[in-house]
């Protein structure tokens, strides 16, 4: 076992040989959007993301389904599963089975297995002082989804955030493999600060984030200023605020977005400072348009996140 329960990481890794290790992960959740086909796509992209964050290539998947078959049209389930299958096909992943149960609430996701060379695993640990932090997707999906549930988002915004959540992190993972990446994670339910905190907690380094460089959905800032903050954001803040220092000049709406729980968010990559600009440019050249250098790793203060 190379990565297991001993530390909080994105997936487990088991070495098969000197040149092959298996990455294993599982994730499923209740519908995040109303359209069942897009829900299937988003759930699949989210489950695959942990393999990409570990520096691996997803290979096989198993469906996990909970569905109220006695009270809901099975056509809805077919659309959900078709969305997942189409996203797996896009990723080059083979669906080899799964399991379903009767439940009063819809849930869907996947257990995913991927490959990685034992010497090329990317974990949350490993950041070096001086490293730059690169984020590959804009933040704010949780806040926007809260606005969607309240009926306040227009159709263009609904389509934008849906497609963002359904987008694979495959291109970002492919690009980062060519650079000196020391650590990586994907941004999901704990929000940007929560997942960043996992990278620096109980370490000898800290991080400094330039709030003005963090890619954020403009609509998320608007809705955050209106107070449309999901409950998960408050939980994320309460859990990690003791290790976070936010400069007085940082807008409160921006701070709220930094705690916002994401669904199928982007990768947060810790890269050697000499490679940061080239990595960001290569990501943009490969369709990861929102990628930005958002901060740096510092030697002091240890275990702290400074937002400036």
HUTADA-V335991 format. One record per backbone hydrogen bond with DSSP energy under -0.5 kcal/mol. NH is the residue of the N-H (numbers start at 1). CO is the residue of the C=O. E is the energy in kcal/mol with one decimal. If there is no record, write none. Layout:
[[NH	CO	E] [NH	CO	E]]
//
This chain:
[[2	13	-2.4] [3	13	-1.8] [7	4	-1.1] [9	7	-1.1] [12	24	-2.4] [13	3	-2.4] [14	22	-2.6] [16	20	-2.5] [17	20	-2.3] [21	116	-2.0] [22	14	-3.1] [23	114	-2.7] [24	12	-2.5] [25	112	-2.1] [27	110	-1.9] [29	108	-1.9] [36	34	-0.5] [39	35	-2.3] [40	36	-2.1] [41	37	-1.8] [42	38	-2.7] [43	39	-2.7] [44	40	-1.9] [45	41	-2.6] [46	42	-2.5] [47	43	-2.0] [48	44	-2.3] [49	45	-1.3] [50	46	-0.6] [50	47	-0.5] [51	48	-1.0] [52	48	-1.5] [53	49	-2.6] [54	50	-1.2] [55	52	-1.7] [56	51	-2.4] [57	115	-2.5] [59	113	-3.0] [60	113	-1.9] [61	94	-2.0] [62	111	-2.3] [63	97	-2.7] [64	109	-2.4] [65	99	-2.4] [66	107	-2.6] [67	101	-2.1] [69	67	-1.9] [71	68	-1.6] [72	68	-1.7] [76	73	-1.7] [77	73	-0.7] [78	74	-2.2] [79	75	-1.8] [80	76	-2.1] [81	77	-2.7] [82	78	-2.3] [83	79	-2.3] [84	80	-2.0] [85	81	-2.7] [86	82	-2.6] [87	83	-1.8] [88	84	-2.4] [89	85	-2.6] [90	86	-1.9] [91	87	-1.7] [92	88	-0.7] [92	89	-0.9] [93	88	-2.9] [94	59	-2.8] [96	61	-2.6] [96	94	-0.6] [97	61	-0.5] [99	63	-2.1] [101	65	-1.8] [103	67	-1.3] [107	66	-2.4] [108	29	-2.1] [109	64	-1.6] [110	27	-2.0] [111	62	-2.3] [112	25	-2.7] [112	110	-0.5] [113	60	-2.5] [114	23	-2.5] [115	57	-2.5] [116	21	-1.8] [120	117	-2.5] [121	118	-0.6] [122	54	-2.4] [123	121	-0.6] [130	297	-2.8] [131	128	-2.3] [132	271	-2.7] [133	295	-2.5] [134	132	-0.5] [134	269	-2.7] [135	292	-2.5] [136	267	-1.8] [139	215	-2.4] [144	140	-2.4] [145	141	-2.6] [146	142	-1.7] [147	143	-1.9] [148	144	-2.3] [149	145	-2.2] [150	146	-1.2] [151	148	-1.6] [152	147	-2.8] [153	147	-0.6] [158	154	-2.2] [159	155	-2.4] [160	156	-2.4] [161	157	-2.5] [162	158	-2.0] [163	159	-2.3] [164	160	-1.9] [165	161	-2.2] [166	162	-1.7] [167	163	-0.8] [167	164	-0.7] [173	169	-2.2] [174	170	-2.6] [175	171	-2.4] [176	172	-2.5] [177	173	-1.1] [178	175	-1.8] [179	176	-1.9] [181	179	-2.1] [182	180	-0.5] [182	270	-2.8] [183	270	-1.3] [184	123	-2.4] [185	268	-1.6] [187	266	-2.8] [188	186	-0.7] [191	188	-2.1] [193	258	-2.5] [194	190	-1.0] [195	191	-2.4] [196	192	-2.2] [197	193	-2.6] [198	194	-1.2] [199	195	-0.8] [199	196	-0.9] [200	196	-0.9] [200	197	-0.6] [201	197	-2.6] [203	200	-1.3] [206	298	-3.0] [207	304	-2.5] [208	296	-2.7] [209	306	-3.4] [210	294	-2.7] [211	209	-1.0] [213	210	-2.1] [214	210	-0.6] [214	211	-0.8] [217	139	-2.8] [220	217	-0.9] [221	217	-1.3] [222	218	-1.7] [223	219	-2.7] [224	220	-2.6] [225	221	-2.1] [226	222	-0.9] [227	224	-1.5] [228	223	-2.4] [229	227	-1.9] [230	228	-0.5] [233	230	-1.3] [234	230	-0.9] [235	231	-1.8] [236	232	-2.4] [237	233	-2.3] [238	234	-2.4] [239	235	-1.9] [240	236	-1.6] [241	237	-2.3] [243	240	-1.8] [244	241	-1.3] [245	305	-2.9] [247	245	-0.5] [247	307	-3.1] [250	247	-2.0] [255	251	-2.1] [256	252	-2.3] [257	253	-1.9] [258	254	-1.9] [259	255	-0.9] [259	256	-0.7] [260	256	-0.6] [260	257	-0.8] [262	188	-2.9] [264	262	-0.5] [265	187	-1.1] [268	185	-3.3] [269	134	-3.0] [269	267	-0.6] [270	183	-2.9] [271	132	-2.7] [271	269	-0.7] [272	180	-2.4] [275	272	-2.0] [276	272	-0.8] [276	273	-0.5] [279	275	-2.7] [280	276	-2.6] [281	277	-2.2] [282	278	-2.5] [283	279	-2.5] [284	280	-2.0] [285	281	-2.3] [286	282	-1.1] [286	283	-0.7] [287	284	-1.5] [288	283	-2.7] [289	287	-1.6] [291	288	-1.4] [292	135	-2.1] [294	133	-2.8] [294	292	-0.7] [295	133	-1.0] [296	208	-2.2] [297	131	-2.9] [298	206	-2.5] [303	205	-3.3] [304	301	-1.2] [305	243	-2.8] [306	207	-2.7] [306	304	-0.5] [307	245	-2.9] [307	305	-0.5] [308	209	-2.8] [308	306	-0.6]]
//
